[in-house]
Amino acid sequence: MTPFIIGNIQFTLSLIVYSMIAVWYVQPKLKQMEWNKAIVPLLLVHAFRYGPLTLLMPGQVSNEAPLDVVQTIAYGDLASGILAIITALLVWNKAAGAKLAIWLFTIVGFGDVALASAKGIGAGLLDIPMGFNLYILNFYVPMLIVTHFMIILLLTKRST
């Protein structure tokens, strides 16, 4: 099997398992909570998006990885993670504009996942030694996608 096929199998299986966990266990609990308390844990999952900064550390990723691609991934995730933390604080405290902040985070965060995925696939990153970042891609990013959808579901199904 090629690295691209292996990576896609891992990513897809992670996406399926996280979706099962979300539907069977998380979503039923969130339905019982106030909207702000339900969304905050989903936002906090994204707070760890500083992890891909390791792409910029010497020796963590092959020098074959294009610098513009790893910078896009690293800084996009960092910005999304910081925005998730700020949004969680606003939502938890029921601050004015909290719902707008959630939508902003969702657009920026989901857009970052899409952009990083497109640039990473285009650069053939799965064929390049990625170190720990391979685990981020195959086990953390699927969770980010699932929680983004859960946040959108909560925003569109509930009134604040």
Secondary structure per residue as TSV (DSSP state, phi and psi in degrees):
chain	resnum	aa	ss	phi	psi
A	1	M	-	360.0	145.2
A	2	T	-	-80.7	158.6
A	3	P	H	-57.6	-35.5
A	4	F	H	-63.4	-43.5
A	5	I	H	-67.5	-44.1
A	6	I	H	-60.3	-47.1
A	7	G	H	-59.6	-41.0
A	8	N	H	-69.3	-36.0
A	9	I	H	-63.6	-47.3
A	10	Q	H	-62.2	-46.3
A	11	F	H	-60.4	-47.6
A	12	T	H	-63.7	-45.0
A	13	L	H	-64.0	-39.2
A	14	S	H	-62.9	-43.1
A	15	L	H	-61.0	-42.1
A	16	I	H	-64.1	-47.8
A	17	V	H	-65.0	-44.5
A	18	Y	H	-63.4	-35.3
A	19	S	H	-65.1	-41.0
A	20	M	H	-63.2	-44.9
A	21	I	H	-60.7	-43.4
A	22	A	I	-62.4	-48.6
A	23	V	I	-71.9	-42.4
A	24	W	I	-81.5	-33.9
A	25	Y	I	-118.0	-47.1
A	26	V	I	-78.1	-51.8
A	27	Q	H	-56.4	-43.9
A	28	P	H	-60.1	-35.5
A	29	K	H	-71.1	-41.0
A	30	L	H	-64.8	-32.0
A	31	K	T	-61.9	-24.8
A	32	Q	T	-86.7	-4.9
A	33	M	S	-105.8	159.9
A	34	E	-	-60.7	150.3
A	35	W	H	-56.0	-42.1
A	36	N	H	-69.6	-37.5
A	37	K	H	-73.6	-24.8
A	38	A	H	-76.8	-35.6
A	39	I	H	-80.9	-32.2
A	40	V	H	-55.6	-48.3
A	41	P	H	-61.6	-32.0
A	42	L	H	-68.7	-37.3
A	43	L	H	-66.5	-40.2
A	44	L	H	-66.6	-24.5
A	45	V	H	-57.8	-33.7
A	46	H	G	-83.0	-12.3
A	47	A	G	-62.1	-23.0
A	48	F	G	-87.6	14.0
A	49	R	T	-73.7	8.2
A	50	Y	T	-77.9	-12.7
A	51	G	G	-52.4	-43.1
A	52	P	G	-66.7	-3.3
A	53	L	G	-59.9	-20.9
A	54	T	G	-61.5	-19.6
A	55	L	G	-58.0	-26.5
A	56	L	G	-94.7	-1.6
A	57	M	S	-87.9	138.9
A	58	P	T	-58.7	135.7
A	59	G	T	81.9	-1.6
A	60	Q	T	-88.8	-28.6
A	61	V	S	-136.6	146.3
A	62	S	-	-56.9	145.4
A	63	N	T	-65.6	-12.6
A	64	E	T	-70.0	-19.9
A	65	A	S	-68.9	124.0
A	66	P	-	-61.3	131.0
A	67	L	H	-59.1	-40.6
A	68	D	H	-64.2	-33.3
A	69	V	H	-71.5	-48.2
A	70	V	H	-67.5	-32.9
A	71	Q	H	-67.3	-41.8
A	72	T	H	-59.1	-45.5
A	73	I	H	-66.3	-50.6
A	74	A	H	-62.9	-50.4
A	75	Y	H	-75.2	-32.2
A	76	G	H	-64.6	-43.1
A	77	D	H	-68.0	-40.2
A	78	L	H	-59.8	-47.6
A	79	A	H	-61.2	-41.5
A	80	S	H	-64.8	-40.2
A	81	G	H	-65.2	-43.8
A	82	I	H	-64.4	-41.9
A	83	L	H	-63.1	-36.6
A	84	A	H	-63.5	-42.4
A	85	I	H	-65.1	-47.0
A	86	I	H	-61.0	-43.8
A	87	T	H	-64.0	-41.7
A	88	A	H	-59.5	-42.1
A	89	L	H	-63.6	-43.5
A	90	L	H	-63.4	-44.4
A	91	V	H	-67.1	-46.9
A	92	W	H	-56.9	-39.5
A	93	N	T	-89.0	6.1
A	94	K	T	51.4	41.9
A	95	A	-	-70.0	152.4
A	96	A	T	-59.2	137.3
A	97	G	T	83.6	5.9
A	98	A	H	-61.2	-43.3
A	99	K	H	-65.0	-38.3
A	100	L	H	-62.7	-40.6
A	101	A	H	-62.1	-38.5
A	102	I	H	-63.3	-45.4
A	103	W	H	-62.8	-42.3
A	104	L	H	-60.9	-47.4
A	105	F	H	-58.4	-44.6
A	106	T	H	-62.1	-43.8
A	107	I	H	-66.0	-47.7
A	108	V	H	-65.6	-48.4
A	109	G	H	-64.9	-45.3
A	110	F	H	-70.9	-37.1
A	111	G	H	-61.6	-39.2
A	112	D	H	-63.0	-43.6
A	113	V	H	-59.6	-44.2
A	114	A	H	-65.4	-46.6
A	115	L	H	-64.2	-46.9
A	116	A	H	-61.9	-40.0
A	117	S	H	-63.5	-46.9
A	118	A	H	-62.7	-45.5
A	119	K	H	-67.4	-39.9
A	120	G	H	-65.0	-44.1
A	121	I	H	-65.4	-43.9
A	122	G	H	-61.4	-32.7
A	123	A	T	-87.6	-3.9
A	124	G	T	67.3	37.3
A	125	L	G	-60.5	-27.1
A	126	L	G	-69.6	-15.2
A	127	D	G	-94.8	3.6
A	128	I	S	-117.4	138.1
A	129	P	-	-56.3	124.0
A	130	M	-	-116.7	-5.0
A	131	G	T	59.0	-141.2
A	132	F	T	-58.2	-27.9
A	133	N	H	-62.1	-21.5
A	134	L	H	-64.8	-36.6
A	135	Y	H	-68.7	-37.2
A	136	I	I	-59.6	-47.5
A	137	L	I	-61.8	-46.4
A	138	N	I	-90.0	-15.9
A	139	F	I	-124.0	-26.2
A	140	Y	I	-96.7	-43.1
A	141	V	H	-59.4	-41.1
A	142	P	H	-59.6	-36.3
A	143	M	H	-65.8	-37.4
A	144	L	H	-62.5	-42.5
A	145	I	H	-62.7	-46.3
A	146	V	H	-62.4	-44.3
A	147	T	H	-69.7	-31.5
A	148	H	H	-60.8	-45.0
A	149	F	H	-64.7	-37.1
A	150	M	H	-65.3	-39.6
A	151	I	H	-63.4	-45.8
A	152	I	H	-60.7	-41.9
A	153	L	H	-60.4	-45.5
A	154	L	H	-64.2	-39.3
A	155	L	H	-67.0	-36.6
A	156	T	H	-89.7	-18.7
A	157	K	H	-98.7	-16.8
A	158	R	-	-121.5	148.6
A	159	S	-	-96.6	149.2
A	160	T	-	-96.6	360.0
